[in-house]
Amino acid sequence: MTINDLQGCLSDVCETADQQNGSYSHADYYFSFCNLISHILLFGITVAVVYKCLLLKLAHTAGHAFYCTIGFVFFMGEALLVRNSSSLEAWIGQTNLNRLHAVLGGLAFLVGVGGIAIKTWQKLERKREDPNATVRHFRSNHGFFGIIGCAFLLGSVLSGLSLYFISSSIVSLKFLHRFFGLIGFLALMVSQMFGYNTGFGRRQWKAHHQNLFKFFTFIATLTTSNYELRRFLRDIYVLISNSLFEAEPVQAREEL
C-alpha cells in the first residue's frame, strides 16, 4: 500500500478494498462481531445500572451513577461504534453519520458532566451542613479516572467542533480528535469499573454481581475500542511516514 493510499484511510470512515468490491475479509467479520458484542454489552450495562438507580429514585449517589453511566458508557461507546460503521454510513450517508457521531459525543459530555456535577454538589452540601466532615474530591481511583476521562472527552468535543466548523481536512486535528476520544473513553470505562467498588456499588450489588459488572465492562471496553485503536496506530504510522517523506527534499537541498 502506498503512502497516498494510507493517507486516504485517514478519512473518518475508511472501507477496505475487499469491502468496496463487495467481499469481506476475516478482519471485517472480526470487527463486525466485536461491534455486535459492544452494542449488547453497552446497552445491557446501562439498562442494569439505570434500572437500579430508578428504583432508588435517583436519590443521593444514584443520580450520579444514572447520568454518568448513560453519558460516559452508553453515549460515549456508541459514538465510537457508529463512527466506524461502514454499513451505517452506506445506509444514512457520511454527512448524517458525522452528525450522529457529533450528537452522541455531545450528549456523552453534557449528560456525563451533569452526573459529575450532581455528585460534586452533594459533597459541597454535606460540607456546608457539617464543616468537620471529610469530603474528598476526585481522590479515589473512581474519581481520578473519571475527571481525567472527562477532560479528554472535552478535548475530543472541542477538536470535533473544530473539524466540523473550521476544516475537516486537517490531518493533525483528526489525529488529536481520535486521541482525545479514545483515551477519554478508556479512562471513563476504568472509572466505571472502579465505581462498582465504591460504597454505592457495594450497597446495591452483591460481590459476585460486582465482579460480573467489572467483567462485562472490561469486555465492552476492549470490543468497543479495538477498531478505534487500530485506526489510531495507523494514523501514527501515516503521520510519521509523511514527515519522513517530506523531510527528504529539504535534506537534499541542504546537501546541495
Buried (B, 14 or more C-beta within 10 A) or exposed (E): EEEEEBBEBBEBBBBBEEBEEEEEEEEBEEBBEBBEBBBEBBBEBBEBBBEBBEEBEBEEBBBBBBBBBBBBBBBBBBBBBBBBBBEBBEEBEEEEBBEBBBEBBBBBBEBBBBBBEBBBEBEEEEBEEEEEEEEEEBEBBBBBBBBBBBBBBBBBBBBBBBBEEEEBEBEEBBBBBBBBBBBBBBBBBBBBBBBBBBEBBEEBBEEEEBEBBBEBBBBBBBBBBBBBBEBBEBBEEBBEBBEEEEEEEEEEEEEE
